[in-house]
Amino acid sequence: MTAVRQVDVLVVGAGPAGLAAAARLAGAGAGHVEVLERETRPGGVPRHCAHGGFGTWTRPLTGPRYAHLLTEAAERAGAVLRTRTTVLDWEAGGGSGANVLLTVGPQGPEALAARAVVLATGARERPRAARLVPGTRPAGVYTTGELQQAVHLFGQRIGTRAVVVGARDVSYAAAGTVRTAGAEVVALVTEHPRALTSPARARTARLVRGIPLLTGTTVTELLGHGRLSGVRVRHRDGRTTVLPCDTVVFTGDFVPDHELARRGALDLDPGTRGPAVCAALHTSRPGVFAAGSLLHAVEPAGTAAREGVRAAAAVLDRLAGAPWPRPGIPVTVAAPLRRITPNRVDPDHLHPAAPPHLLRLDTPLPRPVLSVHQDGRLLHRARLGPRTARPHRTLTLDVSWHGRVDPGGGEVRVSAG
């Protein structure tokens, strides 16, 4: 039987959320704080995002620089970072109040018992197979992450003509990576009636960089043997066309990387498909917290880092002897809202200074009004202003209504109209 090694806090994942949590915990004297990362280097997704947009408005950074600063802060605070280490599963036992995780790394298998665990395993893009796109299995098929790693980390050639599937922010970033690699972007293809990014970004891509945008269009088949030779697309009027290309990049469609959470029997929220959490980022498993894109695939890196700091504050309370709260009352959403985070409210442990809930839409709404009900009773209503709420933008809902939630009532429902 593998011996169990004891640590105070175990952080799983060295992306922005995990590194920010580790820096805060180690700096606050939380004891032995260890971060486990399956990649060869810490930093998460920003590590291979060569474009800007990270950091702050006054200090904009590229992804690699942002990842380096987060890593440096965690190490300087005293956290131990272990890369090429994968967490496989959970094991019962390991001492009073501890969770035991089974890991494997360069030194072989190991069991780690922690007084507190922070899950920051992030999100992943669904590949071509998960999107049920038929056709052959040629070379030249990527997700955004695979593309960025190939180009920015390994300097690989990707082909000469690429079709980018999607028209979100991440899709335009992928188009930029394609151009950096010296390839032509044949088109951005989206099933939506418009690009799900800022109008300025869409105009720049179309008018300045000459990248066509095909709206109301879906990829129905991949063609080619050995190497991709083209993609068949269907337009909204039923016409089909073949776009000749040797590379296709499937972008967006992120899902939480929740395998470890699922194996630990944590309650998962049906809207986010990540762990269900309250404002303090407690999960349903005592001693286990969650933060970052694992909770909401996907928000900006800065949001993930702030959640890491918030989770660290809750961990410190736990280490100081705070009792584990009850699961709380579920907070769900109605269409066209897609998901909400946090998605639990604990009326017995309200946080007046808690940050707002984050929501995403499926379809645009002009002058949206958010309504919060419990058992048919209106708890809160907020008009978000005259601007149109778009699917690629995050909506926020303040927590002023938390005190009006009935502890013995049913789920809280948030709707938009």
CORHU-V139133 format. One record per pair of residues at least 24 apart in sequence whose ideal C-beta (glycine too) atoms are under 10 Angstrom apart, sorted by the first residue. I is the first residue (numbers start at 1). J is the second residue. If there is no record, write none. Layout:
i | j
I | J
I | J
//
This chain:
i | j
1 | 111
2 | 91
2 | 100
2 | 102
2 | 103
2 | 108
2 | 109
2 | 110
2 | 111
3 | 110
3 | 111
4 | 91
4 | 93
4 | 94
4 | 95
4 | 98
4 | 100
4 | 101
4 | 102
4 | 110
4 | 111
4 | 112
4 | 113
5 | 32
5 | 34
5 | 94
5 | 100
5 | 103
5 | 110
5 | 111
5 | 112
5 | 113
5 | 114
6 | 31
6 | 32
6 | 94
6 | 95
6 | 98
6 | 100
6 | 112
6 | 113
6 | 114
6 | 115
7 | 31
7 | 32
7 | 33
7 | 34
7 | 80
7 | 98
7 | 101
7 | 112
7 | 113
7 | 114
7 | 115
7 | 116
7 | 117
8 | 32
8 | 33
8 | 34
8 | 114
8 | 115
8 | 116
8 | 315
8 | 319
9 | 33
9 | 34
9 | 35
9 | 79
9 | 114
9 | 115
9 | 116
9 | 117
9 | 118
9 | 287
9 | 289
9 | 312
9 | 315
9 | 316
9 | 318
9 | 319
10 | 34
10 | 35
10 | 36
10 | 87
10 | 98
10 | 99
10 | 100
10 | 101
10 | 103
10 | 112
10 | 113
10 | 114
10 | 115
10 | 116
10 | 117
10 | 118
10 | 119
10 | 287
10 | 288
11 | 35
11 | 36
11 | 37
11 | 74
11 | 79
11 | 80
11 | 81
11 | 114
11 | 116
11 | 117
11 | 118
11 | 119
11 | 120
11 | 289
11 | 291
11 | 308
11 | 311
11 | 312
11 | 315
12 | 36
12 | 37
12 | 38
12 | 85
12 | 86
12 | 87
12 | 101
12 | 103
12 | 112
12 | 114
12 | 117
12 | 118
12 | 119
12 | 120
12 | 121
12 | 122
12 | 260
12 | 261
12 | 288
12 | 290
12 | 294
13 | 37
13 | 38
13 | 39
13 | 42
13 | 44
13 | 87
13 | 118
13 | 119
13 | 120
13 | 121
13 | 122
13 | 257
13 | 260
13 | 290
13 | 291
13 | 292
13 | 293
13 | 294
13 | 304
13 | 308
14 | 38
14 | 39
14 | 41
14 | 42
14 | 43
14 | 44
14 | 47
14 | 67
14 | 70
14 | 71
14 | 74
14 | 79
14 | 81
14 | 82
14 | 83
14 | 85
14 | 120
14 | 122
15 | 39
15 | 42
15 | 43
15 | 44
15 | 45
15 | 46
15 | 47
15 | 67
15 | 70
15 | 120
15 | 121
15 | 122
15 | 123
15 | 291
15 | 292
15 | 293
15 | 294
15 | 301
15 | 304
15 | 305
15 | 308
16 | 43
16 | 44
16 | 45
16 | 46
16 | 54
16 | 66
16 | 67
16 | 70
16 | 120
16 | 122
16 | 291
16 | 292
16 | 293
16 | 300
16 | 301
16 | 302
16 | 303
16 | 304
16 | 305
16 | 306
16 | 307
16 | 308
17 | 44
17 | 70
17 | 118
17 | 119
17 | 120
17 | 121
17 | 122
17 | 281
17 | 290
17 | 291
17 | 292
17 | 293
17 | 294
17 | 295
17 | 301
17 | 303
17 | 304
17 | 305
17 | 306
17 | 307
17 | 308
17 | 309
17 | 310
17 | 311
17 | 312
18 | 42
18 | 44
18 | 70
18 | 74
18 | 79
18 | 81
18 | 118
18 | 119
18 | 120
18 | 121
18 | 122
18 | 291
18 | 292
18 | 294
18 | 304
18 | 305
18 | 308
18 | 311
19 | 43
19 | 44
19 | 67
19 | 69
19 | 70
19 | 71
19 | 72
19 | 73
19 | 74
19 | 75
19 | 77
19 | 79
19 | 81
19 | 120
19 | 292
19 | 304
19 | 305
19 | 308
20 | 70
20 | 73
20 | 74
20 | 120
20 | 291
20 | 292
20 | 301
20 | 302
20 | 304
20 | 305
20 | 306
20 | 307
20 | 308
20 | 309
20 | 310
20 | 311
20 | 312
21 | 74
21 | 79
21 | 118
21 | 120
21 | 281
21 | 289
21 | 291
21 | 292
21 | 304
21 | 305
21 | 307
21 | 308
21 | 309
21 | 310
21 | 311
21 | 312
21 | 313
21 | 314
21 | 315
22 | 70
22 | 71
22 | 73
22 | 74
22 | 75
22 | 77
22 | 78
22 | 79
22 | 80
22 | 81
22 | 118
22 | 120
22 | 308
22 | 312
23 | 70
23 | 71
23 | 72
23 | 73
23 | 74
23 | 75
23 | 76
23 | 77
23 | 78
23 | 79
23 | 305
23 | 308
23 | 309
23 | 312
24 | 73
24 | 74
24 | 77
24 | 79
24 | 305
24 | 308
24 | 309
24 | 310
24 | 311
24 | 312
24 | 313
24 | 315
24 | 316
25 | 74
25 | 77
25 | 78
25 | 79
25 | 116
25 | 118
25 | 308
25 | 309
25 | 311
25 | 312
25 | 313
25 | 315
25 | 316
25 | 319
26 | 73
26 | 74
26 | 75
26 | 76
26 | 77
26 | 78
26 | 79
26 | 80
26 | 312
27 | 73
27 | 74
27 | 76
27 | 77
27 | 78
27 | 79
27 | 312
28 | 77
28 | 312
28 | 313
28 | 315
28 | 316
28 | 319
29 | 77
29 | 78
29 | 316
29 | 319
30 | 77
30 | 78
30 | 79
30 | 115
30 | 116
30 | 312
30 | 315
30 | 316
30 | 318
30 | 319
30 | 320
31 | 78
31 | 114
31 | 115
31 | 116
31 | 319
32 | 78
32 | 79
32 | 80
32 | 114
32 | 115
33 | 74
33 | 77
33 | 78
33 | 79
33 | 80
33 | 81
33 | 114
33 | 116
33 | 118
33 | 312
33 | 315
34 | 79
34 | 80
34 | 81
34 | 82
34 | 85
34 | 112
34 | 114
35 | 71
35 | 74
35 | 75
35 | 79
35 | 80
35 | 81
35 | 82
35 | 83
35 | 85
35 | 118
35 | 120
36 | 80
36 | 81
36 | 82
36 | 83
36 | 84
36 | 85
36 | 86
36 | 87
36 | 101
36 | 103
36 | 105
36 | 110
36 | 112
36 | 121
37 | 71
37 | 81
37 | 82
37 | 83
37 | 84
37 | 85
37 | 86
37 | 87
37 | 105
37 | 120
37 | 121
38 | 82
38 | 83
38 | 84
38 | 85
38 | 86
38 | 87
38 | 103
38 | 104
38 | 105
38 | 121
39 | 83
39 | 84
39 | 85
39 | 86
39 | 149
39 | 153
40 | 83
40 | 84
40 | 153
41 | 67
41 | 68
41 | 71
41 | 81
41 | 83
41 | 84
41 | 153
42 | 67
42 | 68
42 | 70
42 | 71
42 | 72
42 | 74
42 | 75
42 | 81
42 | 82
42 | 83
43 | 67
43 | 68
43 | 69
43 | 70
43 | 71
43 | 83
44 | 70
44 | 71
44 | 120
44 | 121
44 | 122
44 | 292
44 | 293
44 | 301
44 | 304
44 | 305
45 | 122
45 | 123
45 | 124
45 | 144
45 | 145
45 | 148
45 | 149
45 | 170
45 | 293
45 | 298
45 | 301
45 | 304
46 | 70
46 | 301
46 | 304
46 | 305
47 | 71
47 | 148
47 | 149
47 | 152
47 | 153
48 | 144
48 | 145
48 | 146
48 | 147
48 | 148
48 | 149
48 | 150
48 | 151
48 | 152
48 | 153
48 | 154
48 | 177
49 | 144
49 | 145
49 | 148
49 | 152
49 | 170
49 | 173
49 | 177
49 | 301
50 | 148
50 | 151
50 | 152
50 | 153
50 | 173
50 | 176
50 | 177
50 | 180
51 | 148
51 | 152
51 | 172
51 | 173
51 | 176
51 | 177
51 | 180
53 | 169
53 | 173
53 | 300
53 | 301
53 | 302
54 | 300
54 | 301
54 | 302
54 | 305
55 | 301
55 | 302
56 | 302
61 | 301
62 | 152
63 | 148
63 | 152
63 | 173
63 | 301
64 | 152
64 | 153
66 | 301
66 | 302
66 | 305
67 | 301
70 | 301
70 | 305
70 | 308
73 | 305
74 | 308
82 | 106
82 | 107
82 | 110
82 | 112
85 | 110
85 | 112
86 | 260
87 | 112
87 | 117
87 | 119
87 | 121
87 | 259
87 | 260
87 | 263
87 | 264
88 | 259
88 | 260
88 | 263
89 | 259
89 | 260
89 | 263
89 | 264
90 | 117
90 | 260
90 | 261
90 | 263
90 | 264
90 | 265
90 | 266
90 | 285
90 | 288
97 | 286
97 | 287
97 | 318
97 | 319
97 | 324
98 | 287
99 | 264
99 | 285
99 | 286
99 | 287
99 | 288
101 | 260
101 | 264
102 | 263
114 | 287
114 | 288
115 | 287
115 | 315
115 | 318
115 | 319
116 | 286
116 | 287
116 | 288
116 | 289
116 | 311
116 | 312
116 | 314
116 | 315
116 | 316
116 | 317
116 | 318
116 | 319
117 | 260
117 | 264
117 | 283
117 | 285
117 | 287
117 | 288
117 | 289
117 | 290
117 | 315
118 | 281
118 | 288
118 | 289
118 | 290
118 | 291
118 | 292
118 | 308
118 | 311
118 | 312
118 | 314
118 | 315
119 | 256
119 | 257
119 | 258
119 | 260
119 | 261
119 | 264
119 | 266
119 | 274
119 | 275
119 | 281
119 | 283
119 | 285
119 | 288
119 | 289
119 | 290
119 | 291
119 | 292
119 | 294
119 | 295
119 | 311
120 | 257
120 | 289
120 | 290
120 | 291
120 | 292
120 | 293
120 | 294
120 | 295
120 | 304
120 | 307
120 | 308
120 | 311
121 | 256
121 | 257
121 | 258
121 | 259
121 | 260
121 | 261
121 | 274
121 | 275
121 | 290
121 | 291
121 | 292
121 | 293
121 | 294
122 | 254
122 | 256
122 | 257
122 | 258
122 | 292
122 | 293
122 | 294
122 | 295
122 | 297
122 | 298
122 | 304
123 | 254
123 | 255
123 | 256
123 | 257
123 | 258
123 | 273
123 | 274
123 | 292
123 | 293
123 | 294
123 | 295
123 | 296
123 | 297
123 | 298
123 | 299
123 | 304
124 | 253
124 | 254
124 | 255
124 | 256
124 | 257
124 | 258
124 | 259
124 | 293
124 | 297
124 | 298
125 | 166
125 | 170
125 | 249
125 | 250
125 | 251
125 | 252
125 | 253
125 | 254
125 | 255
125 | 297
125 | 298
126 | 250
126 | 252
126 | 253
126 | 254
126 | 255
126 | 297
127 | 250
127 | 253
128 | 165
128 | 219
128 | 222
128 | 248
128 | 250
130 | 250
130 | 253
130 | 255
131 | 165
131 | 218
131 | 219
131 | 250
131 | 253
133 | 165
133 | 218
133 | 219
133 | 220
133 | 221
133 | 222
133 | 231
133 | 232
133 | 248
133 | 250
134 | 219
134 | 220
134 | 221
134 | 222
134 | 232
135 | 219
135 | 220
135 | 221
135 | 222
135 | 223
135 | 224
135 | 228
135 | 230
135 | 231
135 | 232
136 | 221
136 | 222
136 | 223
136 | 224
136 | 225
136 | 226
136 | 228
136 | 229
137 | 222
137 | 224
137 | 225
137 | 226
137 | 228
138 | 222
138 | 223
138 | 224
138 | 225
138 | 226
138 | 227
138 | 228
138 | 229
138 | 246
138 | 248
139 | 224
139 | 225
139 | 226
139 | 227
139 | 228
139 | 246
139 | 247
140 | 222
140 | 224
140 | 226
140 | 227
140 | 228
140 | 229
140 | 245
140 | 246
140 | 247
140 | 248
140 | 249
141 | 222
141 | 224
141 | 228
141 | 231
141 | 247
141 | 248
141 | 249
141 | 250
142 | 174
142 | 177
142 | 178
142 | 247
142 | 248
142 | 249
142 | 250
142 | 251
143 | 170
143 | 174
143 | 249
143 | 250
143 | 251
143 | 252
143 | 253
143 | 254
144 | 168
144 | 170
144 | 171
144 | 173
144 | 174
144 | 177
144 | 249
144 | 250
144 | 251
144 | 252
144 | 253
144 | 254
145 | 170
145 | 174
145 | 251
145 | 254
146 | 249
146 | 250
147 | 173
147 | 174
147 | 177
147 | 178
147 | 181
147 | 247
147 | 249
147 | 250
147 | 251
148 | 173
148 | 174
148 | 176
148 | 177
148 | 180
148 | 249
150 | 177
150 | 181
151 | 177
151 | 178
151 | 180
151 | 181
151 | 182
151 | 183
152 | 177
152 | 180
152 | 181
155 | 181
156 | 181
157 | 181
157 | 182
157 | 183
157 | 247
158 | 182
158 | 183
158 | 246
158 | 247
158 | 249
159 | 183
159 | 184
159 | 227
159 | 228
159 | 245
159 | 246
159 | 247
159 | 248
160 | 184
160 | 186
160 | 245
160 | 246
160 | 247
161 | 185
161 | 186
161 | 187
161 | 228
161 | 230
161 | 243
161 | 244
161 | 245
161 | 246
161 | 247
161 | 248
162 | 186
162 | 187
162 | 228
162 | 245
162 | 246
162 | 247
162 | 248
162 | 249
163 | 187
163 | 188
163 | 189
163 | 214
163 | 219
163 | 222
163 | 228
163 | 230
163 | 231
163 | 233
163 | 243
163 | 244
163 | 245
163 | 246
163 | 247
163 | 248
163 | 249
163 | 250
164 | 188
164 | 189
164 | 190
164 | 205
164 | 211
164 | 213
164 | 245
164 | 247
164 | 248
164 | 249
164 | 250
164 | 251
165 | 189
165 | 190
165 | 191
165 | 217
165 | 218
165 | 219
165 | 231
165 | 233
165 | 248
165 | 249
165 | 250
165 | 251
165 | 252
165 | 253
166 | 190
166 | 191
166 | 192
166 | 195
166 | 196
166 | 197
166 | 249
166 | 250
166 | 251
166 | 252
166 | 253
167 | 191
167 | 192
167 | 194
167 | 195
167 | 196
167 | 197
167 | 201
167 | 202
167 | 205
167 | 213
167 | 214
167 | 215
167 | 217
167 | 251
167 | 252
167 | 392
168 | 192
168 | 195
168 | 196
168 | 197
168 | 251
168 | 252
168 | 253
168 | 254
168 | 391
168 | 392
169 | 195
169 | 196
169 | 197
169 | 198
169 | 201
169 | 251
169 | 252
169 | 298
169 | 300
169 | 392
169 | 393
170 | 196
170 | 197
170 | 249
170 | 251
170 | 252
170 | 253
170 | 254
170 | 298
170 | 392
171 | 195
171 | 196
171 | 197
171 | 205
171 | 213
171 | 249
171 | 250
171 | 251
171 | 252
171 | 392
172 | 197
172 | 198
172 | 201
172 | 202
172 | 204
172 | 205
172 | 209
172 | 211
172 | 251
173 | 197
173 | 201
173 | 251
174 | 249
174 | 250
174 | 251
174 | 252
175 | 205
175 | 209
175 | 211
175 | 249
175 | 251
176 | 205
176 | 209
176 | 211
177 | 249
178 | 211
178 | 247
178 | 249
179 | 209
179 | 211
181 | 247
183 | 245
183 | 246
183 | 247
184 | 210
184 | 211
184 | 245
184 | 247
185 | 209
185 | 210
185 | 211
185 | 212
185 | 245
185 | 247
185 | 249
186 | 211
186 | 212
186 | 214
186 | 230
186 | 231
186 | 243
186 | 244
186 | 245
186 | 246
186 | 247
186 | 248
187 | 211
187 | 212
187 | 213
187 | 214
187 | 217
187 | 231
187 | 233
187 | 243
187 | 245
188 | 212
188 | 213
188 | 214
188 | 215
188 | 217
188 | 249
188 | 251
189 | 213
189 | 214
189 | 215
189 | 216
189 | 217
189 | 218
189 | 219
189 | 231
189 | 233
189 | 243
189 | 248
190 | 214
190 | 215
190 | 216
190 | 217
190 | 218
190 | 251
190 | 252
191 | 215
191 | 216
191 | 217
191 | 218
191 | 219
191 | 233
191 | 234
191 | 236
192 | 216
192 | 217
192 | 363
192 | 364
192 | 391
193 | 236
193 | 363
193 | 364
194 | 364
194 | 390
194 | 391
195 | 390
195 | 392
196 | 252
196 | 364
196 | 390
196 | 391
196 | 392
196 | 393
197 | 390
197 | 392
197 | 393
198 | 390
198 | 392
198 | 393
199 | 390
201 | 392
212 | 243
214 | 241
214 | 243
217 | 241
217 | 243
219 | 243
219 | 248
219 | 250
222 | 248
224 | 248
252 | 297
252 | 298
252 | 392
253 | 297
254 | 293
254 | 296
254 | 297
254 | 298
254 | 299
255 | 293
255 | 297
255 | 298
256 | 290
256 | 292
256 | 293
256 | 294
256 | 295
256 | 296
256 | 297
256 | 298
257 | 293
257 | 294
257 | 297
258 | 290
258 | 294
258 | 295
258 | 297
260 | 294
261 | 285
261 | 288
261 | 290
261 | 294
261 | 295
264 | 288
266 | 290
267 | 327
267 | 328
267 | 330
267 | 343
267 | 344
269 | 295
269 | 296
269 | 330
269 | 331
269 | 332
269 | 339
269 | 340
269 | 341
269 | 342
269 | 343
269 | 344
270 | 330
270 | 332
270 | 333
270 | 339
270 | 343
271 | 296
271 | 330
271 | 331
271 | 332
271 | 333
271 | 337
271 | 338
271 | 339
271 | 340
271 | 341
271 | 343
271 | 359
271 | 360
272 | 296
272 | 297
272 | 333
272 | 338
272 | 339
272 | 340
272 | 341
272 | 342
272 | 343
272 | 358
272 | 360
273 | 297
273 | 339
274 | 339
274 | 341
274 | 343
275 | 343
275 | 344
276 | 327
276 | 328
276 | 330
276 | 331
276 | 341
276 | 342
276 | 343
276 | 344
277 | 307
277 | 311
277 | 314
277 | 327
277 | 328
277 | 341
277 | 342
277 | 343
277 | 344
278 | 314
278 | 325
278 | 326
278 | 327
278 | 328
278 | 329
278 | 331
278 | 342
278 | 343
278 | 344
278 | 345
278 | 346
278 | 349
278 | 350
278 | 351
278 | 354
278 | 402
279 | 310
279 | 314
279 | 328
279 | 342
279 | 344
279 | 345
279 | 346
279 | 349
279 | 350
279 | 351
279 | 353
279 | 354
279 | 355
279 | 356
279 | 357
279 | 399
279 | 402
280 | 310
280 | 311
280 | 313
280 | 314
280 | 315
280 | 317
280 | 318
280 | 322
280 | 325
280 | 328
280 | 342
280 | 344
280 | 346
280 | 349
280 | 351
280 | 354
281 | 307
281 | 308
281 | 310
281 | 311
281 | 312
281 | 313
281 | 314
281 | 315
281 | 341
281 | 342
282 | 311
282 | 314
282 | 315
282 | 317
282 | 318
282 | 324
282 | 325
282 | 326
282 | 327
282 | 328
282 | 342
282 | 344
282 | 346
282 | 349
283 | 327
283 | 344
284 | 324
284 | 326
284 | 327
284 | 328
284 | 344
285 | 324
286 | 318
286 | 323
286 | 324
286 | 325
287 | 315
287 | 318
287 | 319
287 | 324
288 | 318
288 | 324
289 | 314
289 | 315
289 | 318
295 | 339
295 | 341
295 | 342
295 | 343
295 | 358
296 | 339
296 | 340
296 | 341
296 | 342
296 | 343
296 | 358
296 | 359
296 | 360
296 | 394
297 | 339
297 | 360
298 | 360
299 | 341
299 | 358
299 | 360
299 | 394
300 | 394
303 | 341
303 | 355
303 | 358
303 | 394
306 | 355
307 | 341
307 | 342
307 | 355
307 | 358
310 | 342
310 | 351
310 | 354
310 | 355
314 | 351
322 | 349
323 | 349
325 | 349
326 | 407
328 | 405
328 | 407
328 | 412
329 | 374
329 | 405
329 | 406
329 | 407
329 | 408
329 | 409
329 | 410
329 | 411
329 | 412
330 | 410
330 | 411
330 | 412
330 | 413
331 | 357
331 | 372
331 | 374
331 | 397
331 | 402
331 | 405
331 | 411
331 | 412
331 | 413
331 | 414
332 | 411
332 | 412
332 | 413
332 | 414
332 | 415
333 | 357
333 | 359
333 | 360
333 | 361
333 | 370
333 | 397
333 | 412
333 | 413
333 | 414
333 | 415
333 | 416
334 | 371
334 | 373
334 | 413
334 | 414
334 | 415
334 | 416
334 | 417
335 | 361
335 | 362
335 | 363
335 | 415
335 | 416
336 | 360
336 | 361
336 | 362
336 | 363
336 | 364
336 | 365
336 | 368
336 | 389
336 | 391
336 | 415
336 | 416
336 | 417
337 | 361
337 | 362
337 | 363
337 | 365
337 | 368
337 | 370
337 | 389
337 | 395
337 | 397
337 | 413
337 | 414
337 | 415
337 | 416
338 | 362
338 | 363
338 | 391
340 | 395
340 | 397
340 | 412
340 | 414
341 | 394
342 | 399
343 | 411
343 | 412
343 | 414
344 | 411
344 | 412
345 | 374
345 | 399
345 | 401
345 | 402
345 | 403
345 | 405
345 | 407
345 | 411
345 | 412
346 | 402
346 | 405
346 | 407
347 | 402
347 | 403
347 | 404
347 | 405
347 | 406
347 | 407
347 | 408
347 | 409
348 | 407
350 | 399
350 | 402
350 | 403
350 | 405
351 | 399
351 | 402
352 | 399
352 | 400
352 | 402
352 | 403
353 | 399
354 | 398
354 | 399
354 | 402
355 | 396
355 | 398
355 | 399
356 | 394
356 | 395
356 | 396
356 | 397
356 | 398
356 | 399
356 | 400
357 | 395
357 | 396
357 | 397
357 | 398
357 | 399
357 | 402
357 | 414
358 | 394
358 | 395
358 | 396
358 | 397
359 | 389
359 | 393
359 | 394
359 | 395
359 | 396
359 | 397
359 | 414
359 | 416
360 | 389
360 | 390
360 | 391
360 | 392
360 | 393
360 | 394
360 | 395
361 | 388
361 | 389
361 | 390
361 | 391
361 | 392
361 | 393
361 | 394
361 | 395
361 | 416
362 | 391
363 | 389
363 | 390
363 | 391
363 | 416
364 | 388
364 | 389
364 | 390
364 | 391
364 | 392
364 | 393
365 | 389
365 | 390
365 | 391
365 | 395
365 | 416
365 | 417
367 | 417
368 | 395
368 | 416
368 | 417
369 | 415
369 | 416
369 | 417
370 | 395
370 | 396
370 | 397
370 | 398
370 | 414
370 | 415
370 | 416
370 | 417
371 | 413
371 | 414
371 | 415
371 | 416
371 | 417
372 | 397
372 | 400
372 | 401
372 | 402
372 | 404
372 | 405
372 | 412
372 | 413
372 | 414
372 | 415
373 | 410
373 | 411
373 | 412
373 | 413
373 | 414
373 | 415
374 | 401
374 | 404
374 | 405
374 | 406
374 | 409
374 | 410
374 | 411
374 | 412
374 | 413
375 | 406
375 | 408
375 | 409
375 | 410
375 | 411
375 | 412
375 | 413
376 | 410
376 | 413
377 | 404
377 | 405
377 | 406
377 | 409
377 | 412
378 | 404
379 | 403
379 | 404
379 | 405
379 | 406
379 | 412
379 | 413
379 | 414
380 | 404
380 | 405
380 | 412
380 | 414
384 | 416
389 | 416
//
